[in-house]
C-alpha cells in the first residue's frame, strides 16, 4: 500500500493491483474508510464527520490525479504523492 497524501490527521493510501471499482483508503485515528474515486462517495467503513468532509473535499479537488494513480497501481507502477489539503 502506498501513501498518496496526508493532511489534518488523515492519511490517504492506495493498494497496488486492488479490486474494482477504482478507490482509495482513508485513515483517521482508529477509523478507516474506502472511497469510490469516480463518484467521490463512501464505499465502506466510517470516518468522523469532519474527517469525512475533508476527504471528500480533497478527493473532488484531485479526482483526475486519483484516477491516474489508480491506473498506475493496476499496472504495478510506483505511485507519486498528491498534494495535501491546505
PDB file with one MODEL, atoms N, CA, C and O in Angstrom:
MODEL        1
ATOM      1  N   UNK A   1       0.859  -1.173   0.000  1.00  0.00           N
ATOM      2  CA  UNK A   1       0.000   0.000   0.000  1.00  0.00           C
ATOM      3  C   UNK A   1       0.900   1.229   0.000  1.00  0.00           C
ATOM      4  O   UNK A   1       1.848   1.321   0.779  1.00  0.00           O
ATOM      5  N   UNK A   2       0.593   2.156  -0.871  1.00  0.00           N
ATOM      6  CA  UNK A   2       1.375   3.384  -0.981  1.00  0.00           C
ATOM      7  C   UNK A   2       0.606   4.564  -0.400  1.00  0.00           C
ATOM      8  O   UNK A   2      -0.593   4.713  -0.632  1.00  0.00           O
ATOM      9  N   UNK A   3       1.306   5.392   0.354  1.00  0.00           N
ATOM     10  CA  UNK A   3       0.694   6.608   0.879  1.00  0.00           C
ATOM     11  C   UNK A   3       0.701   7.665  -0.213  1.00  0.00           C
ATOM     12  O   UNK A   3       1.740   7.960  -0.803  1.00  0.00           O
ATOM     13  N   UNK A   4      -0.478   8.234  -0.475  1.00  0.00           N
ATOM     14  CA  UNK A   4      -0.613   9.265  -1.502  1.00  0.00           C
ATOM     15  C   UNK A   4      -0.597  10.667  -0.925  1.00  0.00           C
ATOM     16  O   UNK A   4      -0.075  11.593  -1.546  1.00  0.00           O
ATOM     17  N   UNK A   5      -1.174  10.829   0.273  1.00  0.00           N
ATOM     18  CA  UNK A   5      -1.268  12.166   0.848  1.00  0.00           C
ATOM     19  C   UNK A   5      -1.530  12.057   2.346  1.00  0.00           C
ATOM     20  O   UNK A   5      -1.942  11.016   2.857  1.00  0.00           O
ATOM     21  N   UNK A   6      -1.277  13.172   3.029  1.00  0.00           N
ATOM     22  CA  UNK A   6      -1.505  13.250   4.475  1.00  0.00           C
ATOM     23  C   UNK A   6      -1.880  14.694   4.800  1.00  0.00           C
ATOM     24  O   UNK A   6      -1.165  15.624   4.426  1.00  0.00           O
ATOM     25  N   UNK A   7      -3.001  14.880   5.495  1.00  0.00           N
ATOM     26  CA  UNK A   7      -3.444  16.228   5.858  1.00  0.00           C
ATOM     27  C   UNK A   7      -4.391  16.169   7.051  1.00  0.00           C
ATOM     28  O   UNK A   7      -5.251  15.292   7.128  1.00  0.00           O
ATOM     29  N   UNK A   8      -4.227  17.098   7.970  1.00  0.00           N
ATOM     30  CA  UNK A   8      -5.090  17.246   9.148  1.00  0.00           C
ATOM     31  C   UNK A   8      -5.374  15.921   9.852  1.00  0.00           C
ATOM     32  O   UNK A   8      -6.498  15.681  10.294  1.00  0.00           O
ATOM     33  N   UNK A   9      -4.370  15.069   9.958  1.00  0.00           N
ATOM     34  CA  UNK A   9      -4.523  13.785  10.632  1.00  0.00           C
ATOM     35  C   UNK A   9      -5.085  12.673   9.767  1.00  0.00           C
ATOM     36  O   UNK A   9      -5.194  11.536  10.226  1.00  0.00           O
ATOM     37  N   UNK A  10      -5.443  12.972   8.530  1.00  0.00           N
ATOM     38  CA  UNK A  10      -5.975  11.980   7.588  1.00  0.00           C
ATOM     39  C   UNK A  10      -4.818  11.453   6.737  1.00  0.00           C
ATOM     40  O   UNK A  10      -3.978  12.223   6.271  1.00  0.00           O
ATOM     41  N   UNK A  11      -4.785  10.143   6.542  1.00  0.00           N
ATOM     42  CA  UNK A  11      -3.786   9.521   5.673  1.00  0.00           C
ATOM     43  C   UNK A  11      -4.531   8.841   4.528  1.00  0.00           C
ATOM     44  O   UNK A  11      -5.464   8.070   4.755  1.00  0.00           O
ATOM     45  N   UNK A  12      -4.114   9.133   3.303  1.00  0.00           N
ATOM     46  CA  UNK A  12      -4.729   8.562   2.100  1.00  0.00           C
ATOM     47  C   UNK A  12      -3.753   7.558   1.503  1.00  0.00           C
ATOM     48  O   UNK A  12      -2.585   7.871   1.272  1.00  0.00           O
ATOM     49  N   UNK A  13      -4.253   6.330   1.252  1.00  0.00           N
ATOM     50  CA  UNK A  13      -3.405   5.273   0.696  1.00  0.00           C
ATOM     51  C   UNK A  13      -4.127   4.556  -0.437  1.00  0.00           C
ATOM     52  O   UNK A  13      -5.348   4.630  -0.579  1.00  0.00           O
ATOM     53  N   UNK A  14      -3.321   3.855  -1.243  1.00  0.00           N
ATOM     54  CA  UNK A  14      -3.876   3.061  -2.335  1.00  0.00           C
ATOM     55  C   UNK A  14      -3.058   1.776  -2.449  1.00  0.00           C
ATOM     56  O   UNK A  14      -1.832   1.799  -2.345  1.00  0.00           O
ATOM     57  N   UNK A  15      -3.744   0.663  -2.663  1.00  0.00           N
ATOM     58  CA  UNK A  15      -3.090  -0.631  -2.859  1.00  0.00           C
ATOM     59  C   UNK A  15      -2.752  -0.834  -4.326  1.00  0.00           C
ATOM     60  O   UNK A  15      -3.470  -0.359  -5.206  1.00  0.00           O
ATOM     61  N   UNK A  16      -1.661  -1.536  -4.587  1.00  0.00           N
ATOM     62  CA  UNK A  16      -1.339  -1.969  -5.948  1.00  0.00           C
ATOM     63  C   UNK A  16      -2.202  -3.182  -6.283  1.00  0.00           C
ATOM     64  O   UNK A  16      -2.471  -4.015  -5.418  1.00  0.00           O
ATOM     65  N   UNK A  17      -2.632  -3.279  -7.535  1.00  0.00           N
ATOM     66  CA  UNK A  17      -3.393  -4.426  -8.042  1.00  0.00           C
ATOM     67  C   UNK A  17      -4.624  -4.718  -7.177  1.00  0.00           C
ATOM     68  O   UNK A  17      -4.906  -5.876  -6.870  1.00  0.00           O
ATOM     69  N   UNK A  18      -5.351  -3.676  -6.786  1.00  0.00           N
ATOM     70  CA  UNK A  18      -6.552  -3.819  -5.952  1.00  0.00           C
ATOM     71  C   UNK A  18      -7.775  -4.046  -6.840  1.00  0.00           C
ATOM     72  O   UNK A  18      -7.717  -3.856  -8.055  1.00  0.00           O
ATOM     73  N   UNK A  19      -8.867  -4.450  -6.226  1.00  0.00           N
ATOM     74  CA  UNK A  19     -10.122  -4.757  -6.931  1.00  0.00           C
ATOM     75  C   UNK A  19     -10.840  -3.487  -7.377  1.00  0.00           C
ATOM     76  O   UNK A  19     -10.633  -2.414  -6.811  1.00  0.00           O
ATOM     77  N   UNK A  20     -11.687  -3.621  -8.397  1.00  0.00           N
ATOM     78  CA  UNK A  20     -12.545  -2.519  -8.850  1.00  0.00           C
ATOM     79  C   UNK A  20     -13.724  -2.368  -7.911  1.00  0.00           C
ATOM     80  O   UNK A  20     -14.042  -3.316  -7.193  1.00  0.00           O
ATOM     81  N   UNK A  21     -14.384  -1.230  -7.881  1.00  0.00           N
ATOM     82  CA  UNK A  21     -14.183  -0.022  -8.673  1.00  0.00           C
ATOM     83  C   UNK A  21     -12.949   0.743  -8.181  1.00  0.00           C
ATOM     84  O   UNK A  21     -12.456   0.494  -7.081  1.00  0.00           O
ATOM     85  N   UNK A  22     -12.457   1.671  -9.000  1.00  0.00           N
ATOM     86  CA  UNK A  22     -11.317   2.489  -8.581  1.00  0.00           C
ATOM     87  C   UNK A  22     -11.617   3.176  -7.247  1.00  0.00           C
ATOM     88  O   UNK A  22     -12.640   3.845  -7.100  1.00  0.00           O
ATOM     89  N   UNK A  23     -10.721   3.005  -6.284  1.00  0.00           N
ATOM     90  CA  UNK A  23     -10.974   3.541  -4.946  1.00  0.00           C
ATOM     91  C   UNK A  23      -9.662   3.824  -4.226  1.00  0.00           C
ATOM     92  O   UNK A  23      -8.585   3.428  -4.670  1.00  0.00           O
ATOM     93  N   UNK A  24      -9.786   4.521  -3.101  1.00  0.00           N
ATOM     94  CA  UNK A  24      -8.646   4.761  -2.222  1.00  0.00           C
ATOM     95  C   UNK A  24      -9.099   4.548  -0.789  1.00  0.00           C
ATOM     96  O   UNK A  24     -10.293   4.517  -0.493  1.00  0.00           O
ATOM     97  N   UNK A  25      -8.123   4.403   0.090  1.00  0.00           N
ATOM     98  CA  UNK A  25      -8.381   4.169   1.505  1.00  0.00           C
ATOM     99  C   UNK A  25      -8.012   5.428   2.283  1.00  0.00           C
ATOM    100  O   UNK A  25      -6.982   6.048   2.019  1.00  0.00           O
ATOM    101  N   UNK A  26      -8.850   5.799   3.235  1.00  0.00           N
ATOM    102  CA  UNK A  26      -8.580   6.947   4.100  1.00  0.00           C
ATOM    103  C   UNK A  26      -8.549   6.467   5.547  1.00  0.00           C
ATOM    104  O   UNK A  26      -9.416   5.705   5.973  1.00  0.00           O
ATOM    105  N   UNK A  27      -7.555   6.914   6.293  1.00  0.00           N
ATOM    106  CA  UNK A  27      -7.388   6.532   7.689  1.00  0.00           C
ATOM    107  C   UNK A  27      -7.356   7.795   8.541  1.00  0.00           C
ATOM    108  O   UNK A  27      -6.718   8.786   8.188  1.00  0.00           O
ATOM    109  N   UNK A  28      -8.053   7.738   9.661  1.00  0.00           N
ATOM    110  CA  UNK A  28      -8.066   8.861  10.594  1.00  0.00           C
ATOM    111  C   UNK A  28      -8.169   8.271  11.996  1.00  0.00           C
ATOM    112  O   UNK A  28      -9.229   7.789  12.395  1.00  0.00           O
ATOM    113  N   UNK A  29      -7.073   8.309  12.738  1.00  0.00           N
ATOM    114  CA  UNK A  29      -7.062   7.693  14.062  1.00  0.00           C
ATOM    115  C   UNK A  29      -7.373   6.207  13.949  1.00  0.00           C
ATOM    116  O   UNK A  29      -6.720   5.481  13.200  1.00  0.00           O
ATOM    117  N   UNK A  30      -8.373   5.763  14.698  1.00  0.00           N
ATOM    118  CA  UNK A  30      -8.784   4.357  14.688  1.00  0.00           C
ATOM    119  C   UNK A  30      -9.756   4.038  13.562  1.00  0.00           C
ATOM    120  O   UNK A  30     -10.078   2.871  13.337  1.00  0.00           O
ATOM    121  N   UNK A  31     -10.224   5.049  12.860  1.00  0.00           N
ATOM    122  CA  UNK A  31     -11.236   4.856  11.817  1.00  0.00           C
ATOM    123  C   UNK A  31     -10.595   4.746  10.441  1.00  0.00           C
ATOM    124  O   UNK A  31      -9.527   5.301  10.182  1.00  0.00           O
ATOM    125  N   UNK A  32     -11.280   4.013   9.564  1.00  0.00           N
ATOM    126  CA  UNK A  32     -10.828   3.933   8.178  1.00  0.00           C
ATOM    127  C   UNK A  32     -12.026   3.753   7.270  1.00  0.00           C
ATOM    128  O   UNK A  32     -13.082   3.276   7.688  1.00  0.00           O
ATOM    129  N   UNK A  33     -11.843   4.143   6.018  1.00  0.00           N
ATOM    130  CA  UNK A  33     -12.934   4.085   5.048  1.00  0.00           C
ATOM    131  C   UNK A  33     -12.356   3.920   3.649  1.00  0.00           C
ATOM    132  O   UNK A  33     -11.195   4.235   3.389  1.00  0.00           O
ATOM    133  N   UNK A  34     -13.202   3.419   2.762  1.00  0.00           N
ATOM    134  CA  UNK A  34     -12.849   3.253   1.359  1.00  0.00           C
ATOM    135  C   UNK A  34     -13.769   4.153   0.544  1.00  0.00           C
ATOM    136  O   UNK A  34     -14.982   4.163   0.752  1.00  0.00           O
ATOM    137  N   UNK A  35     -13.179   4.915  -0.394  1.00  0.00           N
ATOM    138  CA  UNK A  35     -13.934   5.868  -1.203  1.00  0.00           C
ATOM    139  C   UNK A  35     -13.844   5.530  -2.679  1.00  0.00           C
ATOM    140  O   UNK A  35     -12.764   5.244  -3.195  1.00  0.00           O
ATOM    141  N   UNK A  36     -14.977   5.563  -3.353  1.00  0.00           N
ATOM    142  CA  UNK A  36     -15.052   5.410  -4.804  1.00  0.00           C
ATOM    143  C   UNK A  36     -14.495   6.687  -5.434  1.00  0.00           C
ATOM    144  O   UNK A  36     -14.932   7.786  -5.095  1.00  0.00           O
ATOM    145  N   UNK A  37     -13.542   6.548  -6.338  1.00  0.00           N
ATOM    146  CA  UNK A  37     -12.916   7.726  -6.945  1.00  0.00           C
ATOM    147  C   UNK A  37     -13.854   8.411  -7.935  1.00  0.00           C
ATOM    148  O   UNK A  37     -13.944   9.639  -7.946  1.00  0.00           O
ATOM    149  N   UNK A  38     -14.540   7.654  -8.747  1.00  0.00           N
ATOM    150  CA  UNK A  38     -15.393   8.259  -9.781  1.00  0.00           C
ATOM    151  C   UNK A  38     -16.587   9.000  -9.192  1.00  0.00           C
ATOM    152  O   UNK A  38     -16.974  10.057  -9.690  1.00  0.00           O
ATOM    153  N   UNK A  39     -17.160   8.457  -8.152  1.00  0.00           N
ATOM    154  CA  UNK A  39     -18.351   9.077  -7.546  1.00  0.00           C
ATOM    155  C   UNK A  39     -18.016   9.955  -6.342  1.00  0.00           C
ATOM    156  O   UNK A  39     -18.884  10.652  -5.817  1.00  0.00           O
ATOM    157  N   UNK A  40     -16.783   9.919  -5.916  1.00  0.00           N
ATOM    158  CA  UNK A  40     -16.364  10.616  -4.688  1.00  0.00           C
ATOM    159  C   UNK A  40     -17.360  10.285  -3.573  1.00  0.00           C
ATOM    160  O   UNK A  40     -17.942  11.174  -2.952  1.00  0.00           O
ATOM    161  N   UNK A  41     -17.537   8.992  -3.341  1.00  0.00           N
ATOM    162  CA  UNK A  41     -18.503   8.555  -2.334  1.00  0.00           C
ATOM    163  C   UNK A  41     -17.912   7.452  -1.466  1.00  0.00           C
ATOM    164  O   UNK A  41     -17.010   6.724  -1.880  1.00  0.00           O
ATOM    165  N   UNK A  42     -18.436   7.353  -0.270  1.00  0.00           N
ATOM    166  CA  UNK A  42     -18.013   6.341   0.688  1.00  0.00           C
ATOM    167  C   UNK A  42     -18.521   4.974   0.245  1.00  0.00           C
ATOM    168  O   UNK A  42     -19.717   4.800   0.014  1.00  0.00           O
ATOM    169  N   UNK A  43     -17.617   4.005   0.127  1.00  0.00           N
ATOM    170  CA  UNK A  43     -17.997   2.639  -0.231  1.00  0.00           C
ATOM    171  C   UNK A  43     -18.143   1.757   0.999  1.00  0.00           C
ATOM    172  O   UNK A  43     -19.042   0.920   1.079  1.00  0.00           O
ATOM    173  N   UNK A  44     -17.240   1.959   1.962  1.00  0.00           N
ATOM    174  CA  UNK A  44     -17.206   1.070   3.121  1.00  0.00           C
ATOM    175  C   UNK A  44     -16.470   1.757   4.255  1.00  0.00           C
ATOM    176  O   UNK A  44     -15.573   2.565   4.014  1.00  0.00           O
ATOM    177  N   UNK A  45     -16.836   1.448   5.473  1.00  0.00           N
ATOM    178  CA  UNK A  45     -16.152   1.984   6.635  1.00  0.00           C
ATOM    179  C   UNK A  45     -16.791   3.261   7.134  1.00  0.00           C
ATOM    180  O   UNK A  45     -17.909   3.611   6.756  1.00  0.00           O
ATOM    181  N   UNK A  46     -16.050   3.956   7.999  1.00  0.00           N
ATOM    182  CA  UNK A  46     -16.574   5.204   8.559  1.00  0.00           C
ATOM    183  C   UNK A  46     -15.430   6.110   8.973  1.00  0.00           C
ATOM    184  O   UNK A  46     -14.328   5.666   9.297  1.00  0.00           O
ATOM    185  N   UNK A  47     -15.735   7.384   8.949  1.00  0.00           N
ATOM    186  CA  UNK A  47     -14.842   8.422   9.443  1.00  0.00           C
ATOM    187  C   UNK A  47     -15.694   9.410  10.224  1.00  0.00           C
ATOM    188  O   UNK A  47     -16.889   9.534   9.954  1.00  0.00           O
ATOM    189  N   UNK A  48     -15.107  10.116  11.188  1.00  0.00           N
ATOM    190  CA  UNK A  48     -15.854  11.178  11.855  1.00  0.00           C
ATOM    191  C   UNK A  48     -16.308  12.213  10.823  1.00  0.00           C
ATOM    192  O   UNK A  48     -15.658  12.376   9.790  1.00  0.00           O
ATOM    193  N   UNK A  49     -17.411  12.911  11.088  1.00  0.00           N
ATOM    194  CA  UNK A  49     -17.948  13.869  10.111  1.00  0.00           C
ATOM    195  C   UNK A  49     -16.928  14.877   9.585  1.00  0.00           C
ATOM    196  O   UNK A  49     -16.899  15.143   8.384  1.00  0.00           O
ATOM    197  N   UNK A  50     -16.099  15.437  10.448  1.00  0.00           N
ATOM    198  CA  UNK A  50     -15.109  16.424   9.991  1.00  0.00           C
ATOM    199  C   UNK A  50     -14.119  15.785   9.026  1.00  0.00           C
ATOM    200  O   UNK A  50     -13.834  16.350   7.970  1.00  0.00           O
ATOM    201  N   UNK A  51     -13.597  14.622   9.373  1.00  0.00           N
ATOM    202  CA  UNK A  51     -12.641  13.928   8.500  1.00  0.00           C
ATOM    203  C   UNK A  51     -13.305  13.514   7.196  1.00  0.00           C
ATOM    204  O   UNK A  51     -12.687  13.598   6.135  1.00  0.00           O
ATOM    205  N   UNK A  52     -14.546  13.070   7.260  1.00  0.00           N
ATOM    206  CA  UNK A  52     -15.287  12.691   6.056  1.00  0.00           C
ATOM    207  C   UNK A  52     -15.389  13.880   5.100  1.00  0.00           C
ATOM    208  O   UNK A  52     -15.186  13.733   3.895  1.00  0.00           O
ATOM    209  N   UNK A  53     -15.700  15.042   5.635  1.00  0.00           N
ATOM    210  CA  UNK A  53     -15.790  16.246   4.812  1.00  0.00           C
ATOM    211  C   UNK A  53     -14.458  16.630   4.195  1.00  0.00           C
ATOM    212  O   UNK A  53     -14.398  17.017   3.028  1.00  0.00           O
ATOM    213  N   UNK A  54     -13.383  16.522   4.977  1.00  0.00           N
ATOM    214  CA  UNK A  54     -12.052  16.853   4.463  1.00  0.00           C
ATOM    215  C   UNK A  54     -11.646  15.911   3.332  1.00  0.00           C
ATOM    216  O   UNK A  54     -11.119  16.350   2.310  1.00  0.00           O
ATOM    217  N   UNK A  55     -11.894  14.614   3.520  1.00  0.00           N
ATOM    218  CA  UNK A  55     -11.526  13.634   2.495  1.00  0.00           C
ATOM    219  C   UNK A  55     -12.339  13.859   1.228  1.00  0.00           C
ATOM    220  O   UNK A  55     -11.797  13.805   0.124  1.00  0.00           O
ATOM    221  N   UNK A  56     -13.623  14.110   1.376  1.00  0.00           N
ATOM    222  CA  UNK A  56     -14.484  14.343   0.219  1.00  0.00           C
ATOM    223  C   UNK A  56     -14.035  15.586  -0.551  1.00  0.00           C
ATOM    224  O   UNK A  56     -13.970  15.570  -1.780  1.00  0.00           O
ATOM    225  N   UNK A  57     -13.728  16.655   0.172  1.00  0.00           N
ATOM    226  CA  UNK A  57     -13.251  17.887  -0.473  1.00  0.00           C
ATOM    227  C   UNK A  57     -11.938  17.638  -1.210  1.00  0.00           C
ATOM    228  O   UNK A  57     -11.781  18.043  -2.361  1.00  0.00           O
ATOM    229  N   UNK A  58     -11.000  16.972  -0.544  1.00  0.00           N
ATOM    230  CA  UNK A  58      -9.700  16.685  -1.151  1.00  0.00           C
ATOM    231  C   UNK A  58      -9.857  15.812  -2.400  1.00  0.00           C
ATOM    232  O   UNK A  58      -9.246  16.089  -3.432  1.00  0.00           O
ATOM    233  N   UNK A  59     -10.673  14.761  -2.305  1.00  0.00           N
ATOM    234  CA  UNK A  59     -10.859  13.839  -3.433  1.00  0.00           C
ATOM    235  C   UNK A  59     -11.479  14.546  -4.632  1.00  0.00           C
ATOM    236  O   UNK A  59     -11.097  14.276  -5.771  1.00  0.00           O
ATOM    237  N   UNK A  60     -12.423  15.441  -4.396  1.00  0.00           N
ATOM    238  CA  UNK A  60     -13.043  16.180  -5.500  1.00  0.00           C
ATOM    239  C   UNK A  60     -12.006  17.066  -6.199  1.00  0.00           C
ATOM    240  O   UNK A  60     -12.031  17.214  -7.420  1.00  0.00           O
ATOM    241  N   UNK A  61     -11.106  17.646  -5.424  1.00  0.00           N
ATOM    242  CA  UNK A  61     -10.063  18.509  -5.988  1.00  0.00           C
ATOM    243  C   UNK A  61      -9.033  17.718  -6.794  1.00  0.00           C
ATOM    244  O   UNK A  61      -8.424  18.251  -7.722  1.00  0.00           O
ATOM    245  N   UNK A  62      -8.840  16.460  -6.443  1.00  0.00           N
ATOM    246  CA  UNK A  62      -7.768  15.655  -7.031  1.00  0.00           C
ATOM    247  C   UNK A  62      -8.285  14.405  -7.742  1.00  0.00           C
ATOM    248  O   UNK A  62      -7.557  13.421  -7.868  1.00  0.00           O
ATOM    249  N   UNK A  63      -9.520  14.435  -8.200  1.00  0.00           N
ATOM    250  CA  UNK A  63     -10.125  13.253  -8.811  1.00  0.00           C
ATOM    251  C   UNK A  63      -9.318  12.726 -10.004  1.00  0.00           C
ATOM    252  O   UNK A  63      -9.086  11.521 -10.103  1.00  0.00           O
ATOM    253  N   UNK A  64      -8.897  13.598 -10.895  1.00  0.00           N
ATOM    254  CA  UNK A  64      -8.125  13.152 -12.064  1.00  0.00           C
ATOM    255  C   UNK A  64      -6.793  12.528 -11.657  1.00  0.00           C
ATOM    256  O   UNK A  64      -6.373  11.523 -12.230  1.00  0.00           O
ATOM    257  N   UNK A  65      -6.137  13.118 -10.677  1.00  0.00           N
ATOM    258  CA  UNK A  65      -4.879  12.555 -10.186  1.00  0.00           C
ATOM    259  C   UNK A  65      -5.106  11.195  -9.538  1.00  0.00           C
ATOM    260  O   UNK A  65      -4.296  10.282  -9.703  1.00  0.00           O
ATOM    261  N   UNK A  66      -6.201  11.061  -8.805  1.00  0.00           N
ATOM    262  CA  UNK A  66      -6.519   9.776  -8.179  1.00  0.00           C
ATOM    263  C   UNK A  66      -6.769   8.695  -9.226  1.00  0.00           C
ATOM    264  O   UNK A  66      -6.315   7.561  -9.076  1.00  0.00           O
ATOM    265  N   UNK A  67      -7.492   9.048 -10.283  1.00  0.00           N
ATOM    266  CA  UNK A  67      -7.735   8.075 -11.357  1.00  0.00           C
ATOM    267  C   UNK A  67      -6.430   7.694 -12.044  1.00  0.00           C
ATOM    268  O   UNK A  67      -6.240   6.534 -12.411  1.00  0.00           O
ATOM    269  N   UNK A  68      -5.535   8.652 -12.219  1.00  0.00           N
ATOM    270  CA  UNK A  68      -4.223   8.365 -12.794  1.00  0.00           C
ATOM    271  C   UNK A  68      -3.431   7.427 -11.883  1.00  0.00           C
ATOM    272  O   UNK A  68      -2.822   6.470 -12.361  1.00  0.00           O
ATOM    273  N   UNK A  69      -3.435   7.692 -10.585  1.00  0.00           N
ATOM    274  CA  UNK A  69      -2.714   6.828  -9.638  1.00  0.00           C
ATOM    275  C   UNK A  69      -3.317   5.424  -9.634  1.00  0.00           C
ATOM    276  O   UNK A  69      -2.590   4.439  -9.501  1.00  0.00           O
ATOM    277  N   UNK A  70      -4.646   5.324  -9.778  1.00  0.00           N
ATOM    278  CA  UNK A  70      -5.304   4.019  -9.836  1.00  0.00           C
ATOM    279  C   UNK A  70      -4.757   3.214 -11.022  1.00  0.00           C
ATOM    280  O   UNK A  70      -4.429   2.035 -10.882  1.00  0.00           O
ATOM    281  N   UNK A  71      -4.665   3.856 -12.181  1.00  0.00           N
ATOM    282  CA  UNK A  71      -4.138   3.172 -13.368  1.00  0.00           C
ATOM    283  C   UNK A  71      -2.690   2.729 -13.142  1.00  0.00           C
ATOM    284  O   UNK A  71      -2.312   1.619 -13.517  1.00  0.00           O
ATOM    285  N   UNK A  72      -1.900   3.580 -12.541  1.00  0.00           N
ATOM    286  CA  UNK A  72      -0.511   3.224 -12.236  1.00  0.00           C
ATOM    287  C   UNK A  72      -0.451   2.050 -11.260  1.00  0.00           C
ATOM    288  O   UNK A  72       0.355   1.136 -11.435  1.00  0.00           O
ATOM    289  N   UNK A  73      -1.295   2.074 -10.240  1.00  0.00           N
ATOM    290  CA  UNK A  73      -1.322   0.986  -9.256  1.00  0.00           C
ATOM    291  C   UNK A  73      -1.699  -0.332  -9.911  1.00  0.00           C
ATOM    292  O   UNK A  73      -1.117  -1.370  -9.596  1.00  0.00           O
ATOM    293  N   UNK A  74      -2.664  -0.300 -10.818  1.00  0.00           N
ATOM    294  CA  UNK A  74      -3.086  -1.522 -11.507  1.00  0.00           C
ATOM    295  C   UNK A  74      -1.971  -2.071 -12.389  1.00  0.00           C
ATOM    296  O   UNK A  74      -1.892  -3.279 -12.613  1.00  0.00           O
ATOM    297  N   UNK A  75      -1.118  -1.195 -12.885  1.00  0.00           N
ATOM    298  CA  UNK A  75       0.000  -1.601 -13.734  1.00  0.00           C
ATOM    299  C   UNK A  75       1.238  -1.973 -12.912  1.00  0.00           C
ATOM    300  O   UNK A  75       2.262  -2.366 -13.470  1.00  0.00           O
ATOM    301  N   UNK A  76       1.140  -1.847 -11.583  1.00  0.00           N
ATOM    302  CA  UNK A  76       2.257  -2.186 -10.716  1.00  0.00           C
ATOM    303  C   UNK A  76       3.340  -1.133 -10.664  1.00  0.00           C
ATOM    304  O   UNK A  76       4.457  -1.409 -10.224  1.00  0.00           O
ATOM    305  N   UNK A  77       3.024   0.071 -11.107  1.00  0.00           N
ATOM    306  CA  UNK A  77       3.999   1.162 -11.124  1.00  0.00           C
ATOM    307  C   UNK A  77       4.046   1.885  -9.776  1.00  0.00           C
ATOM    308  O   UNK A  77       3.111   1.804  -8.979  1.00  0.00           O
ATOM    309  N   UNK A  78       5.138   2.581  -9.543  1.00  0.00           N
ATOM    310  CA  UNK A  78       5.274   3.389  -8.331  1.00  0.00           C
ATOM    311  C   UNK A  78       4.255   4.524  -8.367  1.00  0.00           C
ATOM    312  O   UNK A  78       3.966   5.080  -9.426  1.00  0.00           O
ATOM    313  N   UNK A  79       3.720   4.859  -7.203  1.00  0.00           N
ATOM    314  CA  UNK A  79       2.700   5.905  -7.122  1.00  0.00           C
ATOM    315  C   UNK A  79       3.303   7.185  -6.567  1.00  0.00           C
ATOM    316  O   UNK A  79       3.942   7.176  -5.515  1.00  0.00           O
ATOM    317  N   UNK A  80       3.099   8.271  -7.271  1.00  0.00           N
ATOM    318  CA  UNK A  80       3.549   9.576  -6.805  1.00  0.00           C
ATOM    319  C   UNK A  80       2.526  10.131  -5.823  1.00  0.00           C
ATOM    320  O   UNK A  80       1.336   9.827  -5.908  1.00  0.00           O
ATOM    321  N   UNK A  81       2.999  10.938  -4.905  1.00  0.00           N
ATOM    322  CA  UNK A  81       2.116  11.571  -3.947  1.00  0.00           C
ATOM    323  C   UNK A  81       1.229  12.619  -4.602  1.00  0.00           C
ATOM    324  O   UNK A  81       1.466  13.051  -5.730  1.00  0.00           O
ATOM    325  N   UNK A  82       0.201  13.012  -3.859  1.00  0.00           N
ATOM    326  CA  UNK A  82      -0.739  14.045  -4.298  1.00  0.00           C
ATOM    327  C   UNK A  82      -0.734  15.136  -3.229  1.00  0.00           C
ATOM    328  O   UNK A  82      -0.700  14.840  -2.034  1.00  0.00           O
ATOM    329  N   UNK A  83      -0.767  16.378  -3.655  1.00  0.00           N
ATOM    330  CA  UNK A  83      -0.737  17.497  -2.710  1.00  0.00           C
ATOM    331  C   UNK A  83      -1.816  17.350  -1.645  1.00  0.00           C
ATOM    332  O   UNK A  83      -2.932  16.923  -1.938  1.00  0.00           O
ATOM    333  N   UNK A  84      -1.480  17.705  -0.409  1.00  0.00           N
ATOM    334  CA  UNK A  84      -2.466  17.629   0.671  1.00  0.00           C
ATOM    335  C   UNK A  84      -3.474  18.772   0.604  1.00  0.00           C
ATOM    336  O   UNK A  84      -3.288  19.749  -0.120  1.00  0.00           O
ATOM    337  N   UNK A  85      -4.524  18.624   1.365  1.00  0.00           N
ATOM    338  CA  UNK A  85      -5.498  19.696   1.540  1.00  0.00           C
ATOM    339  C   UNK A  85      -4.855  20.729   2.455  1.00  0.00           C
ATOM    340  O   UNK A  85      -4.237  20.372   3.458  1.00  0.00           O
ATOM    341  N   UNK A  86      -4.996  21.997   2.118  1.00  0.00           N
ATOM    342  CA  UNK A  86      -4.391  23.055   2.941  1.00  0.00           C
ATOM    343  C   UNK A  86      -5.447  23.927   3.564  1.00  0.00           C
ATOM    344  O   UNK A  86      -5.122  24.868   4.289  1.00  0.00           O
TER     345      UNK A  86
ENDMDL
END
